[in-house]
């Protein structure tokens, strides 16, 4: 049964790796107001982390300011996944940092746990929570007594916004922890216990659409309507929810998501990770995912290094019809699928004295396009069905030069999203779906401005053979003996 159409906008909180975006989205999908701010990041040799209290204040203060004098129908959350924290159940005070998705301080622990034969996936939330607990509650007394709470960022934001009354995690975020059984839609308590994470501290799993309760910490206490991981939010935002649908989001990292349908992926592999694409009270869509660890971050590096003035200048510098012999392996945060080498580092090869800013930028775009092509080929083989037209979103997808190079390199049909902010649109669609009792792909009008990518005549694809050879050289330099496994307490 559907409800009358909503007339007020919804507030979308998009908590990313480096930026917090707050938007008011109208029922027709129009973004009425948007404000963005930098998220204070703690980045060092150990990786990526945040101060949970500071992050919480940024969200609450920013949302309260945006809502001042405005009425909204409710709140939706989209967040970076895997990152997690512990907090005190009584005071809400974070205990230790928010460990980021790319944080490396658990690498030794992951090796030790795998050596014990545990079937957990390294680098996901499970071992991060183990590390945090070893620091804050080594005997697990507070955890088992109910004094601690744990969760990914969706859980933390729901806790804060509800005034400490909700301890929930949506099925999409829960599926990225490595502790969740996507078939039963429940925590794998045996695995959690084996990892040293008492199941009692984990949040209650819920669908991506609510309502869950009021956001008591915000003016007017609007209802909390929807929550979802950012990558799957962009699937919803592109309307890509049919089995076989696929998209790539070129944000800080490059993430490929495919929709499988009612049945989950048979098994995780180096080529694909089975997860959940979207979950509502009406049912669950299973998905598969793969990723490169450095996409937009490589463009940010070009700007920090003084090679590129701004991202928009790419299309002025790079001619898709010209290519030098320069090759770039985008591994600023390690190599992702299918290699999964965190110790690998980025490299330029094949440079000569004639190469300048344009050639360096073209090589970086080529490297990202080659990584995407490899991931798509392997993902298609794993899911056992042809991938449909590939949707593109994220900041880098706005570059026409990159669109041309990617289309020529992959040889696949590509469709650009109507907006690079598909994540915001997807979270809003879920919120309006919750309000009106509609499927998420019917809650908003079709996104405007989407279109097929037609590479311009003469576009030269990236040299995948040269890139593959360069990857092997990077892997060889990363094959030095690993640091010893961290002794288990």
N, C-alpha and C positions, 0 to 999 in steps of 0.2 A: 504494500500500500504506500503510495507516495503522499508527501505533504505539500502544502502550497509552496510555490517558488519563493526562495529567500529574496529579500530586497536589500538588506544590509550587506556590506562587504565582510570578508573574514580576514583576520590577522594571520599571516604566514610568518613563522619564525624559521629561518633557514640558517642553521649553525654549521658552518663549513670549517675547513682546516685553518684558514687564515682570515676569513671574513664572516661577519655576522650580518645577514640581510633580513630586514623587517619590512614587510609589504602589506598593504591593504588591497585585496583583490575583490573586484565586483563579481556579481553572479554571472556576468557574461564573459569573465576571464580577464577583463581589463585591469591592469595594475594602476590603481588610483594614486597611491603614494608609496614610495620606496626610500628607505634609508639604509646605508651600508656603513659599517665601521670595521676597523681592523681588530682581530682577536689577538690579545697579547699572548704570544707563543714563547715557550721555553725550549729553545732549540740548542742542543750541544752535541758533543761527541756520542752521547748515549741515544740521541734521537729526538723525539718530538713529545712535548707534554704541555699541559696548561695548569694554571692555578684554578681549581674548581670554584672557589669563592669569587675570584675576580670574574671568571666567565659567567657565573650566575648573576653577579651585579650588572654586567654588561647587558644580559638578556632582559632582566627585570626592569632596569632603568630605561633602556631603549624602548621596550614595549610600552611602559607606562607613559613615556613622553609622546610616543606616536599616537596613543589612544586618548590623550588629553582632549576632552571636548568632543570625542567621536564615539559613535555607537557601532559595535560590530556584532555579527551573528554568532561568532565563535572564533576559536583559535586552532590553527593547524601547525604541526611541527615537522620539519625535515632536518635531518642531521647527518653528519659524517658518522660512519658506522665503525664498529670494533672498539674504538676508543672508550675507556672505562675508568671508573673511580669507585672508591669506598667512601661512605659517610656515616656519621653517628646517627643512630635511629632517633635519638631524643632531641638533639640540637640541630641536626642537619649539617653540621660542620664537616667538610671534606677531611679525610684522613690520608694525607699524601697527595701526590699529583694526580691529574687526569692523564693517564698514559695514552699517548696517541697511537693511531693505527700503524704508523711506521716506526714506532719507538723500538730501539734495538736492545734495551737492557735485559730482555728476557731470552736472548739467544742462547746463552749458556744453559739456562734453566730448561729451555725447549729441548736442547740436545740430551740433557740428563733424563728428562721425562721420556723422550723417545727411546733412549737406551734401556729404560725399564719396560718397554713394550707397550706403553700407553698409546691408544689410537687417537690422540688429539691432533689437531692441525696446528703446527707451529705458527706463531705470529698473530693468532686470533685472541679473542678476549680471555679465554680460559686461563692460559699461562700468565697473562697480565694480571688477572685477579689473584692468582696464586702469588705472584711477586708482591703485590700490594699487601696481601694478607700476611705474608712472611715478615713484612716490615711493621705493620700496625697491630697485628694480633697473632703472633707466632704460635701461641698455644691454642688458638681458636676458641678461647673461653668466651670472649665477648660475642663472637659470631654465633656460637651454639646457644648462648643465652638470649639471643634476639636483640643484642645491642648494636649491631651493625647492619647497614644496607649496602648492596652492591648493584651496579648496573652500568649500561652503556649510556651515552649522552641523552637518548630519548627518556630513559628512566629518570635521570637527574633533572632534566627540564620539567618533566611531569611532576616530580616531587616538589620542585621549587614553585612552579606555577600554582599547584594545588594547595600550597601552604603546608606541605608535609603530610598530606592525607592520602596521596596515591603513590603506590610503588608498583609500577607496571612497565612492561616492555612489549612493543608490538612484535608480531610474528616475523616481520622482515628483519628488524634489528636483532631479535633473538637468534634468528637463523645464521647470522654472521658471527656469532660468538664462538662457534665450535662446540657449544655445550647443549645444543637444542636438537631434538628429534623432530625433523620436519614431517615425518609420517604421522606421529602421534600429536604433534603440536604441543609438546611438553618438554620440560628439561630432562636431559639424560642424567638423572641423579647419581647413578653409579659412576659415570665418567666424572662428574663434578666432584664427588667424594674422592675418587682416585687421584684427581688433580690437587686435592687439598682445598677445595672450595665447598664449604657446607651449603647444601641446597637451600637451607633456610634463609640465607641472605639474598637469594636471587629474586627478581621481581616476578609478578604474575604475568604470564603471556596473554596478550589480547589481540584482536584483529586490528587492522589499520584504521578502521572507522569506529567511532564511538556512537554517542557521547560517553565520556568516561567520568565526568564530574566538572564542577566549576573551577575556573582559574581564579582562586580567591586572592592571589597575590596581585591581580591586575584590576584597574578601575572597572567597576561594574560586574566583576566576576563572570565574564563570558564563559560559555561552556567550552571545554576541551573536546574538539570534534574529531581530530585525526592526527595520526603520527606515523611516520614512515622514514626509512633510511633514504638518504639523498639520491642514490643511484636508481633505486626503484621508483622514487618520486618522479624522476625524469621519464621513466617508462610510461607512467600514468599521464604525465604532462604531454607526451607526444601521442597519446591515444594508442600506444603500442601494446595492447593487452591480448591480442589473438595469438593462439599457439603458432610458433614460428616467427613471431615478431622479434625484432632485434634492434638495438640501438647502441651507439658509442657516445659516451660523455667525455669530452676532452676538457677536463678541469685540471687541477693540480696533477692528478694522475689520469690515465686513460682507462675507462672501465667499459667493458662490453657486457651487456645483459641480453639474454634470450629468454623468451617465454616458452615453457614446455607444455603447460596445460595441467590436467588433473594429476598426472603421475610425476613423482620426483625423479631426478637424475639417479641412475642406477648406483653410481659410486663417484666419490671425489677422485680427481686425478690432477696431475701437474698441468693439464690442459683446461680443466673446468672445475668449478666448485658448485655443487648443487645448493640452491637456496630457495627462497620464496619470493615471487615477483610481486604479489599483492594478495591481501587477505581481507575479506569482509565477512560479516555474519552469514552471507549467502554461500560462501565457499572460498577455497584457496586455489590460487594459480601458482604452480611451481615454476622455478626458473633455473637457469645456469648462468655462471658468471666467470669472466676471466679479466685480467688486467695487466697493464704496463705500469710501472711505478713512477714514471716521469713523463709527463706530457706538457701541460701548461707550465709546470715548474721549469722546464727547459727554456721556455720563452722568457719567463721571469729572470732566469740566469743570464740570458742574452742582454736583458735590460740592465741588470746589475753590473755586468761586465763592460757596459758602454758600447756594445755592438749594435744595439737596437734602442732607439729613443723611446718608443712606445709600441705596444702590441699592434696598434692600428697601422704602424709603418711597414709591417711585413709585406703588405700588398704593393707598396711602392718600391721596395727593395728586391723582392723575389719575382723573377720571371719564370713561370712554370714551363716555358718552352726552352729554357736553357738550364744546363746542369754541368757542373764541373766534376772532377774526380774525387772531391771531398766527400767523406762518409762520416756520419755521426752515429754513435751508439748512445741512446738516451737512457743512462743508468745513474742519474744523479742521486737517486735513493735506492740503488741496486737494480738488478734485472728482475722483472716480473715473469709472467707466464711466457713460455713453458719452462723457463730455466730456473727461476726462483733462487737467485743468488744475491742475498742482501749485501755481500761484500764486494760485488762487482761495482765498478765505477765508470762513469761516462768517459768517452774518448772520441777525439777526431782522428781520422786516418786519411791518408791520401792528399794532404794539403800541399800546395806548392806556393811559390812566391807571388804568383798572380792572383791568388785567392784573397778576397777582401770581405767586407761586411755582407754583401749580397750572397757570396758563396757560402759563408758560414751559416747564414740564416736558411739558405736553401738546404744545406746539409742537415740542419736540425729538423726541418719539416720532413725531409726524406726519411730520417731515422724514425720519427714518430709514425709516419705512414707505413714503413716496413714492419714495425712492431705490430701495428694494428692489423696489417694483412696476414701476418703469421698467426696471430691470435684468432682471427676469424676463420682461417682455414682449419685450424686445430679444433676450435669449438664446434664447427659444423660437423666434423668427423665424429666427435664425441656424442653429440645429441642425436646423430643418426638421421637427420632430415635436412633438406636445404634450408638455409636461412633466407628469409624474405628480404625485401628492401631494407637497407640499414639506415636507421634514423641517426642524425647527427645533432648534438647539442653541446653546450659548454662554450667557454670563451673562445678557444682556438677555432671552433667550427665557424666563427664569423668571418674568418679569413678566406677570401675567394681563392687566393693562390693555394692555400692548404687544401681546400675542397677539390680543386683541379688535380693536384698531385695525388691526393688520397684516392680519388675515383680512378685515375689512370693506373695507380700502383696496385690497388686491390682488384680491379676489373669487376667490381660488383656495383649493382644499382644502389645509389645513395640518395637519401632525401634529407634536406636540411629542415630542422624544426622551424616553426614560425617565429620562435624567440629563442635566444640563447639561455633564457631563464625557464627552461622546462621544469626544473625542480620546483620552483615556486608554483607554477601552474598545476603541477601534479598534486602537491599538498593541498592546494585550494580545491581542486576537483574532488578529492577525498572528503574534505570538509563539507562541501555542498552535497555530496552524495549522502553523507551522514544526516544532513538536515532534511533532505527531500526523499530519502529512501530509494535512491536511484543507483544503478551500477556506476562505478567511477568514470567509465568511458562515455557516459551519457549525461553527466552532471554539468558539463560545460559545453558550449558550442565548439565545433572543430577549431583548432588553432589556426589563425590567419597566417598567410605569408609562407607556408611550407611549400617546398617545391623540389623537383628532381634536380640533382646535380648533374649538369652537362659540362664536362671538361672542355675548355676551349681547344680549338684545332691546334695541333702541334705540341700539345702538352707532353712533356717527357716524363714517364714514370720514374720513380726512384729505382736504383739498381739493387734489386733484392739479393742478387748473388754476392755482390761486393759487400752489402750490409751483413749478410749471413757470415761471410768470412771475417768481417770485423768483430762480430759478436763472439766468434770462437776465440779471437785474440784477447778480447776483454775477459772472457771466461778463464782463459789460461792464466792471466795475471791475477785472477781472484782465487786461484786454486792453491794458494799457499796454505800450509798447515793451519787449521783452525785453532783458536784459543781453546784451552781445556774446558770441558763441561763444568758448570757451576756445581759444586757438591750439594747434594740435597740435604736439607736439615733433618 
